[in-house]
Amino acid sequence: MTFRLLAGILLAGLFAALGWLVHETAKIGAGYAAKQLCSGVFVSHLPPEFTLANDITPRLESIGPLAGLLTTEVDSSGASARVLTASASATFHPHYGCTLYGQPGSGSDLNPNPPAPPLDPEGRVSLEGERHRLVANAPAIDSMLDGAFEEPPEGDRNTLAVVVMHRGVIIGERYAAPVAPSTRLQGWSMNKSLMASFVGMQVTRGQLDLTTPVKDQLEKQGVDAGIRNKLSADLTPTHLLAMASGLDFDERYYPGDDVTEMLYGGVPMWQVPLKQGHRVMPGKEFVYSSGDTNVVSYLWQQSLGGEDYAAWLTREVYVPLALTDPLLEPDSGGIQVGSSFAYLTARDWARVGQWWLDAWHGRDALLPQSWQRLAVTPGTSRGGEGYGLGFWLNTQQRSFPGVPENTFNAGGNSGQYVVVVPEAELVVVRLGLTLDESKVQLASFVRDMLAHLESAAIAPSP
């Protein structure tokens, strides 16, 4: 082989690798833009220019100069995006939201008209027309809210909504335009905590077993051997909920990464992590993985006995909790994306936080106290002491210094939080578009709120 031929082969290989990298990077950008634009417009009912300017454009800085080549379009059925050779489209479907690469639920049995939750429910949490019980101290709460929305000198905090609920009543609430009380906002990984609760309901009813090996459950459900063959016989749903599956799944959001292929590749999401095999044996170490939760989503959905998941959620969760307008999106195969795609109003996120608070205290009919306490028990895998089953914990007050250690929270990308402080009967919801999450500074807000409640004279509950 001559030197010239060898050089030509190497150069061709280099160009091929570079082309693959560029395409994979562009695919991430196009997929993210199409999905977020569709959900922003059709689910959250936000202006497309707002979603582009505050969500998509800042996030796509990670793909470098390719971000400048993004083009988008919104039509009557969804949104599309293109970056160089990569294009993506997301289609809106009532009751299910937006799904990449085709009509949501294609090839599945999604119900086109699941029962809708009540628009003005009479629930256990009073929101409208109720006088604040801390009327005399409202200026102090207003001052704290001012701080939560104030932009630091370098900007980019982008707080969109804050709701503070004490003893089941909202005592503080604020929004940044164009967001309003009726705006459904994405919780990102707060969906993981929701999914853990849905699983808890089915476990309590005997419809789902956390100890039966995942491999056995998949075989019983007729899942192809090629998907389950690499799984350890020791892997259980408990490992998945605790982020201790040991699966060789990378959550780095780089081109060609497992998580980007899962979220933006157009394949059934729950299958991606299962095909990776194990990096370590289950239960050994904590590795945060959206893939783990999406496998749980599949198992949970199979436990519904063939019922459409949106119909089940409406009857079993939305109506009992008096949620007004939730929407949890599926992947292209009809499985709810339990890792990332739940949209609720800030008030509904507060209601969900109250649900978890009530369950912790043993006063909820849907979730027993034993389950919620288990869900917020520190993990035993290496590095897992700050995580339970779908919830982040305040172990040794690491997450929220100066706040009670039994505080727990649902947390999501870009600064989404539902914080529950059980002994103070406090729920704090913070939603925003904060790329640098260190700018959220929610711990100081929660500390100040606790100090305020301790010093204030609280009127008896009605």
C-alpha positions as CSV (number, residue, x, y, z in Angstrom):
1,M,0.0,0.0,0.0
2,T,1.5,3.3,-1.0
3,F,1.8,6.3,1.3
4,R,-0.5,8.3,-0.9
5,L,-3.2,5.6,-0.8
6,L,-2.8,5.2,3.0
7,A,-3.1,9.0,3.5
8,G,-6.2,9.0,1.3
9,I,-7.9,6.3,3.4
10,L,-7.0,8.1,6.6
11,L,-8.3,11.4,5.3
12,A,-11.5,9.8,4.1
13,G,-12.0,8.2,7.5
14,L,-11.4,11.5,9.2
15,F,-13.9,13.3,7.0
16,A,-16.4,10.5,7.6
17,A,-16.0,10.7,11.4
18,L,-16.2,14.5,11.2
19,G,-19.4,14.2,9.2
20,W,-20.9,11.8,11.7
21,L,-20.1,14.1,14.6
22,V,-21.6,17.1,12.8
23,H,-24.7,15.3,11.9
24,E,-25.1,13.9,15.5
25,T,-24.6,17.3,16.9
26,A,-27.1,18.8,14.5
27,K,-29.6,16.0,15.3
28,I,-29.5,17.0,19.0
29,G,-30.1,20.6,18.1
30,A,-33.0,19.9,15.7
31,G,-34.6,17.4,18.0
32,Y,-34.5,19.6,21.0
33,A,-35.7,22.6,19.1
34,A,-38.7,20.8,17.5
35,K,-39.8,19.2,20.7
36,Q,-39.5,22.2,23.0
37,L,-41.0,24.6,20.4
38,C,-44.0,22.3,19.9
39,S,-44.6,21.8,23.6
40,G,-44.0,25.5,24.4
41,V,-46.6,26.6,21.8
42,F,-49.2,23.8,22.1
43,V,-48.9,22.6,25.6
44,S,-47.8,25.7,27.5
45,H,-49.4,28.2,25.1
46,L,-46.4,30.4,25.2
47,P,-45.4,32.6,22.2
48,P,-42.9,30.8,20.0
49,E,-40.5,33.7,20.1
50,F,-40.4,33.4,23.9
51,T,-39.6,29.7,23.8
52,L,-36.9,30.2,21.2
53,A,-35.3,33.1,23.0
54,N,-35.4,31.8,26.6
55,D,-35.3,28.0,26.2
56,I,-34.0,26.8,22.8
57,T,-31.4,29.4,21.9
58,P,-29.5,29.4,25.3
59,R,-29.6,25.6,25.4
60,L,-28.3,25.2,21.9
61,E,-25.2,27.2,22.7
62,S,-23.8,23.7,23.6
63,I,-23.7,22.8,19.9
64,G,-21.5,25.8,19.0
65,P,-21.6,27.5,15.6
66,L,-24.3,25.0,14.4
67,A,-26.8,26.8,16.6
68,G,-26.7,29.7,14.2
69,L,-27.9,27.4,11.4
70,L,-31.2,26.5,13.2
71,T,-34.4,27.1,11.3
72,T,-37.8,26.4,12.8
73,E,-41.4,26.3,11.7
74,V,-44.7,26.1,13.6
75,D,-47.9,25.0,11.8
76,S,-51.3,23.9,12.9
77,S,-50.2,20.4,14.1
78,G,-46.8,20.9,15.6
79,A,-43.3,22.2,15.1
80,S,-40.3,21.3,13.0
81,A,-36.6,22.3,13.1
82,R,-33.6,21.8,10.9
83,V,-29.8,22.1,11.5
84,L,-27.7,21.4,8.4
85,T,-28.4,17.7,7.4
86,A,-30.6,17.0,10.5
87,S,-34.3,17.7,10.7
88,A,-36.9,16.8,13.3
89,S,-40.7,17.3,13.7
90,A,-42.9,17.1,16.7
91,T,-46.6,16.5,16.5
92,F,-49.2,17.7,18.9
93,H,-52.0,15.4,20.0
94,P,-54.7,16.6,22.5
95,H,-54.4,15.1,26.0
96,Y,-50.9,13.8,25.2
97,G,-48.9,16.8,24.0
98,C,-46.0,16.7,21.6
99,T,-44.0,13.7,20.4
100,L,-41.0,13.7,18.1
101,Y,-40.9,11.8,14.8
102,G,-44.5,11.0,14.2
103,Q,-48.0,10.9,15.7
104,P,-47.7,10.1,19.4
105,G,-48.7,6.5,20.2
106,S,-48.4,5.2,16.6
107,G,-48.7,1.5,16.9
108,S,-50.1,1.7,20.4
109,D,-53.6,1.9,21.9
110,L,-53.7,5.4,23.2
111,N,-57.2,6.7,23.8
112,P,-57.9,9.8,21.6
113,N,-60.3,11.1,24.1
114,P,-59.4,10.3,27.7
115,P,-61.5,11.8,30.3
116,A,-60.4,15.4,31.1
117,P,-59.7,16.6,34.6
118,P,-62.2,19.2,36.0
119,L,-61.4,22.7,35.0
120,D,-62.5,24.2,38.3
121,P,-62.3,21.4,40.8
122,E,-63.5,21.4,44.3
123,G,-60.5,19.9,46.0
124,R,-58.8,19.7,49.3
125,V,-56.4,22.5,48.4
126,S,-58.0,25.9,48.2
127,L,-56.4,28.3,45.8
128,E,-58.9,30.9,44.5
129,G,-60.6,33.5,46.6
130,E,-59.0,32.5,49.8
131,R,-57.5,35.2,52.1
132,H,-53.9,34.7,53.0
133,R,-53.6,33.6,56.6
134,L,-50.5,35.8,56.9
135,V,-52.1,39.0,55.8
136,A,-50.2,41.1,58.3
137,N,-46.9,39.7,57.0
138,A,-47.6,39.7,53.3
139,P,-44.9,42.4,52.7
140,A,-42.3,40.0,54.1
141,I,-43.3,37.3,51.7
142,D,-43.5,39.8,48.8
143,S,-39.9,40.8,49.6
144,M,-38.8,37.1,49.5
145,L,-40.5,36.7,46.1
146,D,-38.8,39.9,44.9
147,G,-35.5,38.2,45.7
148,A,-36.5,35.0,43.9
149,F,-37.3,36.8,40.7
150,E,-34.4,39.4,40.9
151,E,-31.8,38.9,38.2
152,P,-28.2,38.8,39.4
153,P,-25.7,41.2,37.7
154,E,-24.8,38.7,35.1
155,G,-28.5,37.9,34.5
156,D,-30.0,34.5,33.3
157,R,-31.8,33.5,36.4
158,N,-35.1,33.6,34.5
159,T,-37.5,32.6,37.3
160,L,-40.9,32.0,35.8
161,A,-43.1,31.0,38.7
162,V,-43.0,30.6,42.5
163,V,-45.7,29.2,44.6
164,V,-45.5,28.8,48.4
165,M,-48.0,26.6,50.2
166,H,-48.3,26.3,53.9
167,R,-50.7,23.9,55.6
168,G,-52.4,23.4,52.3
169,V,-53.0,27.0,51.5
170,I,-51.1,29.2,49.1
171,I,-49.4,32.1,51.0
172,G,-47.2,33.4,48.3
173,E,-47.4,33.3,44.5
174,R,-45.8,35.1,41.6
175,Y,-45.3,34.8,37.8
176,A,-43.1,36.4,35.2
177,A,-44.9,37.3,32.0
178,P,-45.9,35.7,29.7
179,V,-46.3,32.9,32.2
180,A,-49.6,33.0,34.3
181,P,-51.3,30.7,36.8
182,S,-52.9,28.8,33.9
183,T,-49.6,28.1,32.1
184,R,-48.4,24.5,32.1
185,L,-44.7,24.4,32.7
186,Q,-42.3,21.5,32.1
187,G,-40.9,19.9,35.2
188,W,-38.2,18.0,33.4
189,S,-36.9,15.4,35.9
190,M,-39.6,16.2,38.4
191,N,-41.5,13.7,36.3
192,K,-39.2,11.1,37.9
193,S,-40.8,11.8,41.3
194,L,-44.3,11.6,39.8
195,M,-43.5,8.3,38.2
196,A,-42.2,7.0,41.5
197,S,-45.5,7.9,43.1
198,F,-47.5,6.2,40.3
199,V,-45.4,3.1,40.8
200,G,-46.1,3.3,44.5
201,M,-49.8,3.3,43.9
202,Q,-49.6,0.2,41.8
203,V,-47.2,-1.5,44.2
204,T,-49.7,-0.8,47.0
205,R,-52.5,-2.3,45.0
206,G,-50.5,-5.4,44.2
207,Q,-50.3,-4.7,40.5
208,L,-46.5,-4.1,40.3
209,D,-43.7,-5.9,42.2
210,L,-40.5,-4.1,42.9
211,T,-38.6,-7.3,43.8
212,T,-39.3,-9.4,40.7
213,P,-36.3,-9.2,38.3
214,V,-36.8,-6.9,35.4
215,K,-35.6,-9.6,33.0
216,D,-38.4,-11.9,34.2
217,Q,-41.0,-9.2,33.9
218,L,-39.9,-8.3,30.3
219,E,-40.0,-12.0,29.3
220,K,-43.5,-12.4,30.7
221,Q,-44.6,-9.3,28.7
222,G,-43.2,-10.8,25.5
223,V,-40.3,-8.3,25.1
224,D,-37.8,-9.5,22.4
225,A,-34.8,-11.4,23.8
226,G,-32.5,-9.0,22.0
227,I,-33.7,-6.2,24.3
228,R,-33.4,-8.2,27.6
229,N,-30.5,-10.5,27.0
230,K,-27.8,-8.2,28.4
231,L,-29.7,-7.6,31.6
232,S,-28.5,-9.0,34.9
233,A,-30.9,-11.5,36.5
234,D,-30.4,-9.4,39.7
235,L,-31.8,-6.2,38.3
236,T,-35.1,-5.2,39.9
237,P,-37.4,-2.1,39.6
238,T,-36.1,-1.0,43.0
239,H,-32.6,-0.6,41.5
240,L,-34.1,1.5,38.6
241,L,-36.0,3.8,41.0
242,A,-32.9,4.3,43.1
243,M,-30.6,5.0,40.1
244,A,-28.5,2.0,41.1
245,S,-29.2,-0.2,38.0
246,G,-25.6,-0.5,37.0
247,L,-26.6,-0.1,33.3
248,D,-24.0,1.3,31.0
249,F,-26.0,4.4,30.2
250,D,-24.4,7.8,29.8
251,E,-26.2,11.0,30.7
252,R,-23.8,13.6,29.4
253,Y,-25.8,15.1,26.6
254,Y,-23.0,14.9,24.1
255,P,-23.4,14.0,20.4
256,G,-24.0,10.3,20.1
257,D,-24.6,9.9,23.9
258,D,-27.2,7.3,25.1
259,V,-29.4,10.0,26.6
260,T,-29.5,12.1,23.5
261,E,-30.3,9.1,21.4
262,M,-33.0,8.2,23.8
263,L,-34.7,11.6,23.9
264,Y,-34.1,12.7,20.4
265,G,-33.5,9.6,18.3
266,G,-37.1,8.7,17.6
267,V,-36.9,5.1,19.1
268,P,-39.0,3.8,22.0
269,M,-37.1,5.4,24.8
270,W,-37.3,2.6,27.4
271,Q,-35.4,0.2,25.1
272,V,-32.3,2.3,24.8
273,P,-30.9,1.8,28.3
274,L,-31.8,-1.9,28.3
275,K,-29.6,-2.6,25.2
276,Q,-26.5,-1.2,26.9
277,G,-25.8,-4.0,29.3
278,H,-24.2,-3.3,32.7
279,R,-21.2,-1.2,33.7
280,V,-21.4,-2.6,37.2
281,M,-23.7,-5.0,38.9
282,P,-27.1,-3.7,40.2
283,G,-27.1,-2.1,43.6
284,K,-23.4,-1.3,43.7
285,E,-23.3,2.4,42.8
286,F,-25.5,5.4,42.3
287,V,-25.4,6.8,38.7
288,Y,-28.1,9.3,37.8
289,S,-29.9,8.0,34.7
290,S,-33.0,9.1,32.9
291,G,-32.8,5.8,31.2
292,D,-33.5,4.0,34.5
293,T,-36.7,5.9,34.9
294,N,-37.9,5.3,31.4
295,V,-37.6,1.6,31.9
296,V,-39.7,2.0,35.1
297,S,-42.2,4.0,33.0
298,Y,-42.6,1.0,30.7
299,L,-43.1,-1.4,33.6
300,W,-45.6,0.8,35.3
301,Q,-47.6,1.2,32.1
302,Q,-47.7,-2.5,31.6
303,S,-49.2,-2.8,35.1
304,L,-52.3,-0.9,34.0
305,G,-53.8,-3.9,32.4
306,G,-54.0,-2.4,28.9
307,E,-55.7,0.8,30.1
308,D,-54.6,4.0,28.4
309,Y,-52.2,5.7,30.8
310,A,-53.8,9.2,30.4
311,A,-57.2,7.8,31.3
312,W,-55.7,6.0,34.3
313,L,-54.0,9.1,35.5
314,T,-57.1,11.2,35.1
315,R,-59.2,8.9,37.2
316,E,-56.7,7.8,39.7
317,V,-54.6,10.9,40.3
318,Y,-55.8,14.1,38.6
319,V,-59.3,14.1,39.9
320,P,-58.6,12.9,43.4
321,L,-55.8,15.5,43.8
322,A,-58.0,18.2,42.2
323,L,-55.3,18.9,39.5
324,T,-56.7,21.3,36.9
325,D,-54.8,20.8,33.7
326,P,-51.9,18.3,33.7
327,L,-50.4,16.8,30.6
328,L,-47.8,14.0,30.6
329,E,-46.2,13.3,27.2
330,P,-45.4,9.9,25.6
331,D,-42.7,8.8,23.3
332,S,-43.4,7.7,19.7
333,G,-44.4,4.2,21.0
334,G,-47.0,5.6,23.4
335,I,-45.0,5.1,26.7
336,Q,-45.0,8.1,29.0
337,V,-41.6,9.7,29.2
338,G,-41.2,9.4,32.9
339,S,-37.8,10.9,32.9
340,S,-38.7,14.3,31.5
341,F,-42.0,15.3,29.9
342,A,-44.6,16.3,32.5
343,Y,-46.3,19.7,32.2
344,L,-48.3,21.1,35.1
345,T,-49.3,24.6,36.2
346,A,-47.3,25.9,39.1
347,R,-50.4,25.5,41.3
348,D,-50.8,21.9,40.2
349,W,-47.1,21.3,41.0
350,A,-47.9,22.7,44.5
351,R,-50.8,20.3,44.8
352,V,-48.5,17.4,44.0
353,G,-46.1,18.6,46.6
354,Q,-49.0,18.7,49.1
355,W,-49.8,15.1,48.0
356,W,-46.3,14.0,48.9
357,L,-46.5,16.0,52.2
358,D,-49.8,14.4,53.2
359,A,-48.5,10.9,52.3
360,W,-45.4,11.5,54.4
361,H,-47.6,12.3,57.4
362,G,-49.9,9.3,56.7
363,R,-53.0,11.3,55.8
364,D,-53.4,10.5,52.1
365,A,-55.7,7.9,50.6
366,L,-53.7,7.3,47.4
367,L,-50.2,6.8,48.8
368,P,-49.6,5.1,52.1
369,Q,-47.2,6.6,54.6
370,S,-45.0,3.5,54.3
371,W,-44.4,4.1,50.6
372,Q,-43.6,7.8,50.9
373,R,-41.3,7.2,53.8
374,L,-39.5,4.5,51.8
375,A,-39.3,6.8,48.7
376,V,-37.4,9.4,50.8
377,T,-35.1,6.9,52.6
378,P,-31.4,7.4,51.6
379,G,-30.1,4.9,49.1
380,T,-27.5,2.3,50.2
381,S,-25.5,2.1,46.9
382,R,-22.1,3.9,46.7
383,G,-22.8,7.6,46.3
384,G,-26.6,7.2,46.7
385,E,-27.2,8.6,50.1
386,G,-28.7,11.8,48.7
387,Y,-31.3,10.0,46.6
388,G,-34.3,7.8,47.5
389,L,-36.7,6.3,45.1
390,G,-37.3,9.1,42.6
391,F,-36.7,11.9,45.1
392,W,-33.7,14.0,46.0
393,L,-33.0,14.2,49.7
394,N,-31.4,16.7,52.1
395,T,-29.1,14.1,53.7
396,Q,-26.8,15.9,56.1
397,Q,-28.4,19.1,54.9
398,R,-26.2,19.0,51.7
399,S,-28.9,20.1,49.3
400,F,-30.5,22.7,51.5
401,P,-28.1,23.9,54.2
402,G,-29.9,25.1,57.3
403,V,-33.1,23.3,56.4
404,P,-34.4,20.2,58.2
405,E,-32.7,17.1,57.1
406,N,-36.0,15.3,56.3
407,T,-36.7,17.8,53.6
408,F,-37.0,16.2,50.2
409,N,-37.6,17.5,46.7
410,A,-38.4,16.7,43.1
411,G,-35.8,18.5,40.9
412,G,-35.5,19.1,37.2
413,N,-33.3,20.6,34.6
414,S,-33.0,24.4,34.4
415,G,-34.0,24.9,38.0
416,Q,-37.4,23.2,38.5
417,Y,-38.2,22.3,42.1
418,V,-41.0,21.1,44.3
419,V,-39.5,21.2,47.8
420,V,-41.3,19.6,50.7
421,V,-40.5,20.4,54.3
422,P,-42.6,17.9,56.3
423,E,-42.2,19.2,59.8
424,A,-43.0,22.8,58.7
425,E,-46.0,21.7,56.6
426,L,-44.4,23.7,53.8
427,V,-44.3,23.2,50.0
428,V,-42.2,25.5,47.7
429,V,-42.5,25.4,44.0
430,R,-39.9,27.1,41.8
431,L,-40.0,26.9,38.0
432,G,-37.8,28.7,35.5
433,L,-35.4,28.6,32.6
434,T,-32.0,28.8,34.4
435,L,-29.2,27.3,32.5
436,D,-26.7,27.8,35.3
437,E,-28.7,26.3,38.2
438,S,-26.4,27.8,40.8
439,K,-28.2,31.1,40.2
440,V,-31.5,29.7,41.5
441,Q,-30.4,30.0,45.1
442,L,-33.5,28.3,46.4
443,A,-32.0,27.1,49.7
444,S,-31.8,30.7,51.0
445,F,-35.4,31.3,49.9
446,V,-36.6,28.2,51.8
447,R,-34.6,29.2,54.9
448,D,-36.0,32.7,54.9
449,M,-39.5,31.3,54.5
450,L,-39.1,28.9,57.4
451,A,-37.8,31.7,59.6
452,H,-40.7,33.9,58.6
453,L,-43.3,31.2,59.4
454,E,-41.6,30.5,62.7
455,S,-41.8,34.1,63.7
456,A,-45.2,34.9,62.3
457,A,-48.5,34.4,64.2
458,I,-50.3,31.8,62.3
459,A,-54.1,31.8,62.5
460,P,-55.7,28.4,63.1
461,S,-56.5,26.3,60.1
462,P,-60.2,26.7,59.0
